[in-house]
Amino acid sequence: MTRLEKLLALYETDKTDPFVRYGIALEYNALRDYDNALQWFEELRRTEPDYVPTYYMLAGVYRALERHDEAAAVYKQGMNAARKAGDTHAFAELQAALKELEDE
């Protein structure tokens, strides 16, 4: 059983666990299945807007799809979520990624 299959089985037992849903999105992203990764990350962002790690990875999917305006918007939303959570490390990472994107 692959890691993705295990995560999908866990999801079936608890469809509300943001960590499991995030893991599923990460697995799809690692497989370069950007359509599924995007679907899982977007759903997580919609239902768990305070789950800060989502923003960095979701913006990365948009970058991989060369949708730079959407990536920039997600980085900015993530910076707001990180600021709200008091997560200065995540804020700095998101800010650096946004600057890198803007410099491309």
N, C-alpha and C positions, 0 to 999 in steps of 0.2 A: 504494500500500500504506500503510495507516494505521500509526501508531506501535505500536498494540496488535498488529496483524498481524505487524509486524517482530519484536516481542518474543516473540510466540508461536512464530515461526519459529526464533529464537535458542534458545528453550526446547527445541525439538525436537532441537537439536544438542547441548545439555548441560542435562539436567533437574536437575542438582545446583547450578547457579550461583545463589546466593541473591540476587545483584544483579538478575539477569534476572527471577526470580520476584517480587521486590519491585517491580520496574518494571511487571510485568503487573498486580499487585494495585493499584498506583497508578493505572494506566490505567483499570481497571474502576471504581475509586473516583471518578476524575474524570468518568467517564460516568454516575455515580450508579447504577451497577449494583452495588448493595451486596451482593447475594447472592454474586456472583462475587468481589467484592473480599474479602468475609468468608472465603470458601473459600480463596483464595490466601494471605491474611494468616495465617489460622489454621494452614494447612499449613506455612507458613514458620516460624511460632512453634514449632510442634511439632518440626520437623526442625532448626531453627537457633535454639535458645533464646537464644544469645548475640548474635544479630543485633539490636542495640538499636533501630534505626529502626523496626522492625516494630511495636513496642509503641505508640508514639505514634499511628501511623496506624490500627492495628487498633482502639484505643480510640475514635478518631474515627469509625470506621464504626459501632461500637456506639452512640455518641452520636447519630449520624444516624438510627439505627434506634430511638432513644429507649430503649435498653437500658442505663440508667445504672449499674446495679449491676455489670454485666459490664464496662462501660467503666472504672469505678473499680478493679475487680480487675486489669484489664490495665495500667492506669497504675501500680499498685503493683508488679506483676510486672516491668514495665519499669524502675521505679526500682531494684529489686533487681538486674536485669541490668546497668543502667548503673553502679551502685555496684561490682559485681563487675568490670566492664570498666575501672573508673577514669575513666569518662566523666562528668565533673562537669557539663558543659554539658547533655548529654541528661538527666541526673538532674534538673537545675533546671527544664528544660522540662516534663518529665513531672510533677514536683511542682507546678508552676504550673498545669498543665492539670487536675490532680486537684483542686486548691483551687478553681479556677474551676467545675468540675463540682459540687463540694460546695456552692458558694455559689449555684447556680442554683435 
